[in-house]
């Protein structure tokens, strides 16, 4: 399939993703395929639009699987900042489970802060992790996902129209 005929695909970094059910509902409503990628077996709904991939137990196996396949028009759902960076560089729209979009403008600073916090935690300066996931995060995610899908559909339609 060419980029123009391949469907917009949603890739889910599924290990510890708290919004999988929401992704399935929104994707099915829009008729978009979802590829759920995890290190091992993960249960997904029995729907032809939803596929599961057991990428293997190697370090970053699921991240590598997603990063090697995603591209423009695709949407990636992940809380993993290094994976988000790789996918943004590939042209994908990337959203964290709390609804925060990762963009070309924000990913550099986000990656730098992540690395700083990792260093501070390893030296014992900071002992806490990220804040807890809230119902507001879920709502923000749903809104951001829907907006991102609509934007990807408009961009694709404009590109196809330009080429014809």
LONUVEX-136608 format. One record per residue (C-alpha): residue number from 1; residue in three letters; chain; x, y, z. Coordinates in pm, whole numbers, plus 50000, padded with zeros to 5 digits. Layout:
N
R     n   res   chain      xx      yy      zz
R   NUM   ala       A       X       Y       Z
...
// end
This chain:
164
R     n   res   chain      xx      yy      zz
R     1   unk       A   50000   50000   50000
R     2   unk       A   50115   50352   49933
R     3   unk       A   50103   50620   50197
R     4   unk       A   49791   50761   50030
R     5   unk       A   49599   50432   50047
R     6   unk       A   49729   50290   50374
R     7   unk       A   49484   50365   50654
R     8   unk       A   49568   50597   50939
R     9   unk       A   49681   50347   51201
R    10   unk       A   49685   50384   51578
R    11   unk       A   49981   50213   51746
R    12   unk       A   49950   50151   52119
R    13   unk       A   50250   50096   52345
R    14   unk       A   50030   49870   52553
R    15   unk       A   50241   49769   52853
R    16   unk       A   50093   49978   53137
R    17   unk       A   49868   50186   52908
R    18   unk       A   49564   50294   53115
R    19   unk       A   49350   50407   52818
R    20   unk       A   49336   50100   52593
R    21   unk       A   48957   50063   52619
R    22   unk       A   48911   50428   52524
R    23   unk       A   49142   50386   52224
R    24   unk       A   48943   50085   52102
R    25   unk       A   48611   50271   52125
R    26   unk       A   48734   50582   51945
R    27   unk       A   48917   50386   51675
R    28   unk       A   48616   50166   51602
R    29   unk       A   48392   50474   51584
R    30   unk       A   48630   50623   51323
R    31   unk       A   48691   50289   51148
R    32   unk       A   49066   50300   51210
R    33   unk       A   49292   50001   51268
R    34   unk       A   49466   49969   51603
R    35   unk       A   49787   49774   51659
R    36   unk       A   49838   49692   52025
R    37   unk       A   50205   49618   52091
R    38   unk       A   50332   49463   52413
R    39   unk       A   50630   49262   52528
R    40   unk       A   50416   48950   52562
R    41   unk       A   50057   48836   52529
R    42   unk       A   49793   49097   52594
R    43   unk       A   49417   49053   52567
R    44   unk       A   49238   49269   52309
R    45   unk       A   48877   49283   52194
R    46   unk       A   48773   49046   51917
R    47   unk       A   48737   49302   51639
R    48   unk       A   48889   49294   51290
R    49   unk       A   49021   49649   51337
R    50   unk       A   49227   49552   51643
R    51   unk       A   49547   49350   51614
R    52   unk       A   49786   49251   51887
R    53   unk       A   50160   49206   51856
R    54   unk       A   50377   49028   52111
R    55   unk       A   50707   49199   52028
R    56   unk       A   50918   48986   52260
R    57   unk       A   51065   49026   52603
R    58   unk       A   51386   49199   52497
R    59   unk       A   51468   49543   52631
R    60   unk       A   51261   49795   52431
R    61   unk       A   51129   49525   52194
R    62   unk       A   50780   49677   52179
R    63   unk       A   50924   50028   52137
R    64   unk       A   51150   49915   51854
R    65   unk       A   50862   49734   51682
R    66   unk       A   50649   50049   51686
R    67   unk       A   50927   50290   51590
R    68   unk       A   51028   50077   51290
R    69   unk       A   50675   50077   51145
R    70   unk       A   50513   50407   51225
R    71   unk       A   50521   50707   50996
R    72   unk       A   50328   51010   50875
R    73   unk       A   49951   50989   50928
R    74   unk       A   49994   50731   51205
R    75   unk       A   49909   50799   51568
R    76   unk       A   50113   50654   51852
R    77   unk       A   49992   50629   52211
R    78   unk       A   50278   50601   52461
R    79   unk       A   50405   50736   52790
R    80   unk       A   50759   50636   52690
R    81   unk       A   50938   50960   52606
R    82   unk       A   51229   50809   52409
R    83   unk       A   50976   50615   52197
R    84   unk       A   50770   50932   52154
R    85   unk       A   51081   51111   52030
R    86   unk       A   51153   50840   51772
R    87   unk       A   50794   50845   51647
R    88   unk       A   50773   51225   51628
R    89   unk       A   51091   51218   51417
R    90   unk       A   50917   50963   51188
R    91   unk       A   50633   51211   51136
R    92   unk       A   50373   51042   51355
R    93   unk       A   50131   51217   51587
R    94   unk       A   50215   51104   51940
R    95   unk       A   49994   51130   52247
R    96   unk       A   50063   51037   52608
R    97   unk       A   49787   50848   52795
R    98   unk       A   49715   51167   52993
R    99   unk       A   49632   51348   52667
R   100   unk       A   49956   51544   52637
R   101   unk       A   50064   51558   52273
R   102   unk       A   50432   51518   52194
R   103   unk       A   50532   51749   51908
R   104   unk       A   50848   51847   51724
R   105   unk       A   50846   52168   51927
R   106   unk       A   50807   52000   52268
R   107   unk       A   50987   51666   52241
R   108   unk       A   51341   51801   52287
R   109   unk       A   51261   51970   52618
R   110   unk       A   51045   51678   52731
R   111   unk       A   51332   51436   52665
R   112   unk       A   51580   51663   52846
R   113   unk       A   51355   51690   53153
R   114   unk       A   51302   51312   53151
R   115   unk       A   51679   51254   53142
R   116   unk       A   51737   51509   53419
R   117   unk       A   51472   51346   53641
R   118   unk       A   51623   51002   53575
R   119   unk       A   51964   51134   53684
R   120   unk       A   51818   51300   53994
R   121   unk       A   51630   50981   54091
R   122   unk       A   51941   50766   54045
R   123   unk       A   52141   51000   54270
R   124   unk       A   51869   50994   54538
R   125   unk       A   51781   51363   54498
R   126   unk       A   51427   51288   54383
R   127   unk       A   51246   50979   54504
R   128   unk       A   50896   51025   54361
R   129   unk       A   50772   50929   54019
R   130   unk       A   50505   51080   53796
R   131   unk       A   50174   51184   53946
R   132   unk       A   49882   50941   53952
R   133   unk       A   49653   50900   53652
R   134   unk       A   49322   51084   53707
R   135   unk       A   48973   51086   53553
R   136   unk       A   49057   51430   53413
R   137   unk       A   49360   51276   53236
R   138   unk       A   49127   51018   53077
R   139   unk       A   48891   51292   52957
R   140   unk       A   49179   51502   52821
R   141   unk       A   49314   51196   52642
R   142   unk       A   48981   51124   52473
R   143   unk       A   48952   51482   52352
R   144   unk       A   49313   51491   52226
R   145   unk       A   49278   51155   52049
R   146   unk       A   48962   51262   51869
R   147   unk       A   49119   51594   51766
R   148   unk       A   49434   51418   51646
R   149   unk       A   49237   51170   51436
R   150   unk       A   49033   51446   51274
R   151   unk       A   49349   51648   51200
R   152   unk       A   49521   51343   51044
R   153   unk       A   49213   51276   50829
R   154   unk       A   49203   51639   50708
R   155   unk       A   49576   51643   50632
R   156   unk       A   49552   51318   50438
R   157   unk       A   49248   51439   50240
R   158   unk       A   49427   51764   50152
R   159   unk       A   49739   51577   50042
R   160   unk       A   49539   51333   49827
R   161   unk       A   49345   51622   49671
R   162   unk       A   49673   51803   49594
R   163   unk       A   49812   51498   49419
R   164   unk       A   49507   51451   49195
// end
